[in-house]
């Protein structure tokens, strides 16, 4: 007597190794004092590097946090009913912040903005707007594991992967787009659009101009939508600079054209401002029908008026936003370099990145077999023996085994250095293991005992399952 959403909740994707690593961390979280042998969380893309800047602003603006304006309380005004469209002051401040992140090369109209409770809600709402159950959306691999939940679970839409490989640093190509499109048609799936994350999660890279040209040519030819998830736009810390799809529309004179009506942006303050708990997301589109429908849907996940007021005041402070964006990028660059150099010292390389809160790490040389089974063996050892929670590439639908996403911004630098010490010991143990094959079977049996409670699919990943 329950709905299929209850009886078939495996489709939610919660049993992915991405989420399983989180569960193991929550059972045994690392703490320098209380639990020094616990698991270090390196699977959470959260930015804690610039909290002091946010706290400083709050300390210097006590009236805002007390919900006062000109010395008078506005608590009652904020607590009572507000328009579903959102506070005009917040929407105006948000679009100006979006422009500032993009170097003020483009402007945004607040009338084309729909506020949502985080980017998760924004992605799902947009999928409801452009796809019917059974329709398909093309997504380049590797991609954020949560998309299997956000884009598919309630909408009934399907994801068709666009396979990208390390041979060209996982860049999107015209041939890969065409192959994915043909694959969808082969399975009688109507392709409604492409979703890209720019900058990429998990790659930590931004799309280059060639990739953007390829994408625009493709959606123009196929007459489909392009969704650009730009929640990491404010985390670009080195060249090449970030290029938004809005800049492409402007530079190619496509603003207010039919193509522009099929280009949509997802934005958020979870990554750009390090406020995931505030649940601030938005859809930006020049398509009036989508804005109208998305606004109606947003009534099921509104942002509190108090949150909007607080952030409207914060974002309207241009001295603060300029300082925050500049200093946050500097800190992210330093932290990323710390991780990359630490891994290089023990013989592990990373994909060259310029953005994000993570690195795409190559551990193919450490695997006993160049298979997804080999990848899972490495992942289990890292989680249970080394006690670091990282995300295996297979959870991101990477088409090549041996890649892992490692986050670096959700911890102190001291904790990161400590984690690198564990990585060093891990690499040394793997080197000894590979030089002493007689011990491999005993180690395998030890792993089996420690992980017998995990779902069966963790131990039997195959290329076919990943394709499905």
C-alpha positions in Angstrom: 0.0 0.0 0.0 3.0 2.3 -0.6 4.0 4.3 -3.7 6.8 3.1 -6.0 9.0 5.9 -4.7 9.0 4.0 -1.4 9.2 0.5 -2.7 11.8 1.3 -5.4 14.0 3.8 -3.6 17.2 2.2 -4.9 16.7 4.4 -7.9 17.6 7.3 -5.6 21.2 6.3 -6.0 21.9 6.3 -2.3 23.7 2.9 -2.5 26.4 4.4 -4.7 29.9 4.1 -3.4 29.9 7.9 -3.3 27.3 7.8 -0.5 28.6 4.6 1.1 31.9 6.3 1.8 30.0 9.1 3.6 28.2 6.5 5.7 31.5 4.9 6.8 32.8 8.3 7.7 29.8 9.1 9.8 30.3 5.9 11.7 33.9 6.8 12.5 34.7 10.5 11.9 38.2 11.8 12.3 38.9 14.2 15.1 42.4 15.3 16.0 41.7 15.1 19.8 38.7 12.8 20.3 39.2 10.3 17.4 42.6 10.5 15.8 42.2 7.1 14.2 39.0 8.0 12.5 38.2 8.5 8.8 39.2 11.8 7.3 36.3 13.2 5.2 37.8 13.9 1.7 34.6 13.1 -0.2 32.7 16.3 0.6 32.9 19.3 -1.8 32.5 22.0 0.8 34.4 25.2 1.2 35.5 26.1 4.7 38.6 28.1 3.8 37.0 31.6 4.0 34.6 31.4 6.8 36.5 34.0 8.7 35.7 36.6 6.0 32.0 35.8 6.3 32.2 35.9 10.1 34.0 39.2 10.0 31.2 40.7 7.9 28.5 39.4 10.3 30.4 40.8 13.3 30.6 44.2 11.6 26.9 44.3 10.7 25.0 43.4 13.9 21.8 45.1 12.7 21.5 42.8 9.8 21.7 39.6 11.9 19.3 41.2 14.4 16.9 41.9 11.5 17.0 45.6 11.9 17.0 48.4 9.3 17.8 52.0 10.1 17.7 50.9 13.8 14.1 49.6 13.5 13.2 45.9 13.7 11.9 44.3 10.5 11.4 40.9 12.0 7.6 41.0 11.7 7.8 42.0 8.1 10.1 39.1 7.2 8.2 36.6 9.3 4.9 37.2 7.6 3.9 36.0 4.1 6.2 36.9 1.3 5.8 36.7 -2.5 6.9 33.3 -3.9 9.0 35.2 -6.5 11.4 36.1 -3.7 12.5 39.4 -2.2 13.4 41.9 -5.0 16.4 43.2 -3.0 17.8 39.7 -2.8 17.2 38.9 -6.5 18.9 42.2 -7.5 21.8 41.6 -5.3 22.2 38.0 -6.5 22.3 38.9 -10.2 24.9 41.6 -9.6 27.0 39.0 -7.7 26.6 36.6 -10.6 27.9 39.3 -13.0 30.8 40.2 -10.6 31.9 36.5 -10.6 32.0 36.6 -14.4 34.1 39.8 -14.4 31.1 41.9 -15.2 31.4 40.8 -18.9 27.6 40.0 -18.9 24.6 41.2 -17.0 21.6 39.3 -15.7 17.9 40.3 -15.5 16.4 39.5 -12.1 13.0 38.9 -13.9 14.6 35.9 -15.6 15.7 34.4 -12.2 13.8 31.7 -10.2 15.0 31.1 -6.7 15.1 27.5 -5.4 16.2 25.7 -2.2 19.7 24.9 -3.5 21.1 23.8 -6.8 19.6 20.3 -6.3 16.1 21.7 -6.5 17.1 23.9 -9.4 18.4 21.0 -11.5 15.3 18.9 -10.8 12.9 21.8 -11.5 14.6 22.5 -14.8 14.4 18.8 -15.7 10.7 18.8 -15.0 10.4 21.9 -17.3 12.2 20.4 -20.4 11.7 16.6 -20.2 8.9 14.2 -20.0 9.3 10.8 -18.2 11.3 8.6 -20.6 13.0 11.5 -22.3 16.8 11.7 -22.2 19.4 14.2 -21.1 23.1 13.9 -22.3 25.7 14.4 -19.6 29.5 14.3 -20.1 31.4 11.8 -17.9 32.7 11.8 -15.3 29.9 13.6 -13.6 28.6 14.4 -10.1 27.1 11.2 -8.6 24.1 13.1 -7.2 22.8 13.8 -10.8 21.5 10.2 -10.8 19.2 11.3 -8.0 18.6 15.0 -9.0 17.8 14.5 -12.7 16.2 11.1 -12.7 14.5 9.9 -9.5 11.3 12.0 -9.5 11.3 13.3 -13.0 11.4 9.9 -14.7 14.0 11.2 -17.2 17.0 9.2 -18.3 20.7 10.1 -18.4 22.7 9.1 -21.4 26.5 9.5 -20.7 28.8 11.3 -23.1 32.0 9.3 -22.6 35.1 11.5 -22.1 38.6 10.0 -21.7 42.0 10.8 -20.2 43.5 10.8 -23.7 42.4 14.5 -24.1 42.1 15.3 -20.4 38.4 14.4 -20.4 37.4 17.2 -22.8 34.1 17.1 -24.6 34.4 16.3 -28.4 31.9 16.5 -31.3 32.3 12.8 -31.9 31.5 11.9 -28.3 28.4 14.1 -28.4 27.2 12.5 -31.6 27.9 9.0 -30.3 25.8 9.6 -27.2 23.0 11.1 -29.2 23.0 8.1 -31.5 23.1 5.7 -28.5 20.0 7.4 -27.1 18.1 7.1 -30.4 19.1 3.4 -30.6 17.2 2.9 -27.4 14.2 5.0 -28.6 15.0 7.8 -26.2 14.1 11.3 -27.2 17.0 13.6 -26.4 15.8 16.9 -24.9 19.1 18.5 -24.0 22.7 18.4 -22.6 23.7 19.2 -19.1 27.3 20.3 -18.4 28.9 21.3 -15.1 31.2 24.3 -15.7 33.6 24.2 -13.9 33.4 20.5 -13.7 32.7 18.4 -10.7 34.7 16.1 -10.3 37.4 17.2 -12.8 38.1 20.6 -11.3 38.5 22.1 -14.8 36.5 24.8 -16.7 35.2 24.3 -20.3 37.4 25.9 -22.9 36.1 28.0 -25.8 36.4 25.2 -28.3 34.2 22.9 -26.1 31.6 25.7 -25.7 31.6 26.2 -29.5 31.1 22.5 -30.0 28.2 22.4 -27.6 26.5 25.4 -29.1 26.8 24.1 -32.6 25.4 20.8 -31.4 22.3 22.1 -29.7 21.7 24.4 -32.6 21.8 21.5 -35.1 19.8 19.1 -32.9 17.3 21.8 -31.7 17.8 20.7 -28.0 18.4 22.5 -24.7 21.7 23.3 -23.0 21.8 23.4 -19.2 25.0 24.9 -17.7 25.4 24.1 -14.0 27.7 26.9 -13.0 27.6 26.4 -9.2 31.5 26.4 -9.1 31.9 29.6 -11.2 33.3 31.5 -8.3 36.0 28.9 -7.5 38.1 29.4 -10.6 41.5 30.2 -9.1 43.9 30.0 -12.1 43.9 30.2 -15.9 42.1 29.7 -18.1 39.5 32.1 -16.9 35.9 30.9 -16.5 33.6 31.5 -19.5 29.9 31.3 -18.9 27.4 30.3 -21.5 25.9 33.8 -21.1 29.2 35.2 -22.5 29.0 32.8 -25.5 25.4 34.0 -26.2 26.6 37.6 -26.1 29.8 37.1 -28.1 28.0 35.1 -30.8 25.1 37.7 -31.0 22.6 35.0 -29.8 20.9 37.0 -27.0 17.1 37.1 -27.5 17.2 34.4 -30.2 15.6 31.0 -30.4 18.9 29.5 -29.3 19.1 31.6 -26.2 15.6 30.4 -25.2 17.1 26.9 -25.0 20.2 27.8 -22.9 19.7 27.8 -19.1 22.0 28.4 -16.1 22.0 26.8 -12.6 23.7 28.9 -9.9 24.1 28.6 -6.2 25.8 30.2 -3.2 26.7 26.8 -1.7 30.1 26.7 -3.4 30.7 30.3 -4.5 30.1 31.7 -1.0 30.5 28.5 1.0 27.0 28.5 2.4 25.5 25.0 1.5 23.3 25.1 4.7 21.5 28.2 3.6 20.0 26.3 0.6 20.4 29.1 -2.0 20.0 28.0 -5.6 18.6 29.6 -8.8 17.6 29.0 -12.4 18.4 31.7 -14.9 16.7 31.5 -18.3 15.5 33.8 -21.1 12.7 31.3 -21.8 9.5 32.9 -20.4 7.6 29.6 -20.4 10.3 28.0 -18.3 10.5 30.9 -15.9 6.7 30.8 -15.4 6.6 27.1 -14.8 9.7 27.0 -12.6 8.3 29.8 -10.5 5.2 27.9 -9.8 7.2 24.8 -9.0 9.5 26.8 -6.7 6.6 27.2 -4.2 7.4 23.6 -3.1 10.9 24.6 -2.0 11.1 28.3 -1.0 14.1 30.1 0.6 13.2 31.8 3.9 12.7 35.5 3.8 15.1 35.9 6.7 17.9 34.2 4.7 17.1 36.3 1.6 17.3 39.5 3.7 20.6 38.6 5.3 22.2 37.7 2.0 20.8 40.7 0.2 22.6 42.9 2.7 25.8 40.9 2.4 25.9 40.8 -1.4 25.0 44.5 -1.7 28.3 45.3 0.1 30.6 45.5 -2.9 33.7 45.9 -0.8 32.9 42.6 0.9 32.2 40.7 -2.3 35.3 42.0 -4.0 37.5 41.0 -1.0 35.8 37.6 -0.6 36.1 36.5 -4.2 39.7 37.6 -4.5 40.9 36.1 -1.2 38.8 32.9 -1.5 40.4 32.2 -5.0 43.9 32.8 -3.5 43.2 30.3 -0.7 41.7 27.7 -3.0 44.7 27.9 -5.2 47.1 27.5 -2.3 45.2 24.6 -0.9 44.9 22.8 -4.3 48.7 23.2 -4.8 49.3 21.7 -1.3 47.3 18.6 -2.2 48.8 18.2 -5.7 52.4 18.6 -4.4 51.7 16.2 -1.6 50.4 13.6 -3.9 53.3 14.1 -6.4 55.8 13.4 -3.7 54.5 9.9 -3.3 54.2 9.3 -7.1 50.5 10.1 -7.6 49.5 12.6 -10.3 46.4 14.7 -10.7 44.6 16.1 -13.8 45.7 19.7 -14.2 42.8 21.7 -12.7 42.0 25.4 -12.4 38.8 25.4 -10.3 36.6 23.6 -7.8 37.1 22.2 -4.3 38.7 18.9 -5.4 41.3 17.2 -7.6 40.8 14.4 -10.1 43.5 11.9 -9.0 45.1 9.2 -11.1 45.8 5.9 -9.1 45.8 3.5 -12.1 49.4 2.5 -11.4 48.4 1.3 -7.9 45.7 -1.1 -9.0 46.3 -4.9 -9.1 44.2 -5.1 -12.2 43.2 -2.3 -14.6 39.5 -3.0 -14.1 36.6 -1.5 -12.1 37.0 -4.4 -9.8 40.6 -3.3 -9.2 39.4 0.2 -8.6 36.9 -0.9 -6.0 39.7 -2.9 -4.2 41.8 0.2 -4.0 38.8 2.3 -2.8 37.9 -0.2 0.0 41.5 -0.3 1.2 41.6 3.6 1.3 38.4 3.8 3.2 38.8 1.0 5.6 42.6 0.7 6.1 44.0 4.1 5.2 40.8 5.7 6.6 40.3 8.4 4.0 36.9 8.9 2.4 37.4 9.7 -1.3 35.1 9.0 -4.2 35.9 6.4 -6.8 35.7 7.3 -10.5 33.1 4.6 -11.1 30.6 6.5 -8.8 31.1 9.4 -11.2 30.5 7.1 -14.2 34.0 7.6 -15.4 34.7 5.2 -18.4 38.2 4.5 -17.2 39.0 2.7 -13.9 41.5 4.1 -11.5 40.5 7.7 -11.1 39.3 9.2 -7.8 37.9 12.6 -6.6 39.7 14.0 -3.6 38.3 17.1 -1.8 40.7 19.6 -0.1 38.6 22.6 1.1 36.5 21.1 3.8 39.2 20.7 6.4 42.1 22.5 8.0 45.5 22.5 6.4 46.8 20.6 9.3 44.3 17.8 8.7 45.2 17.8 5.0 48.9 17.3 5.8 47.9 14.5 8.2 45.9 12.9 5.4 48.9 13.1 3.1 50.9 11.2 5.7 48.3 8.4 5.5 48.5 8.5 1.7 52.3 8.1 1.8 52.0 5.1 4.1 49.4 3.7 1.8 51.6 4.0 -1.3 54.5 2.4 0.5 52.4 -0.5 1.6 51.0 -1.0 -2.0 54.6 -1.0 -3.3 55.6 -3.7 -0.9 52.4 -5.7 -1.7 53.1 -5.6 -5.4 56.6 -6.8 -4.8 55.4 -9.7 -2.6 52.5 -11.4 -4.4 52.3 -14.2 -1.8 50.7 -11.8 0.6 48.0 -10.6 -1.8 45.5 -13.4 -1.1 45.6 -12.9 2.7 45.1 -9.2 2.3 42.2 -9.8 0.0 40.6 -12.1 2.6 41.1 -9.5 5.3 39.3 -6.9 3.1 36.5 -9.3 2.5 35.9 -9.8 6.2 35.9 -6.1 6.9 33.5 -5.2 4.1 31.1 -8.1 4.1 28.2 -5.8 5.0 28.5 -3.7 1.8 26.0 -4.3 -1.0 26.9 -7.1 -3.5 27.2 -4.7 -6.4 30.3 -3.0 -4.8 32.2 -6.3 -5.3 30.9 -7.0 -8.8 31.1 -3.8 -10.8 31.6 -4.3 -14.5 31.7 -2.2 -17.5 28.3 -3.4 -18.5 26.8 -2.4 -15.2 28.4 1.0 -15.4 27.0 1.5 -18.9 23.5 0.6 -17.6 
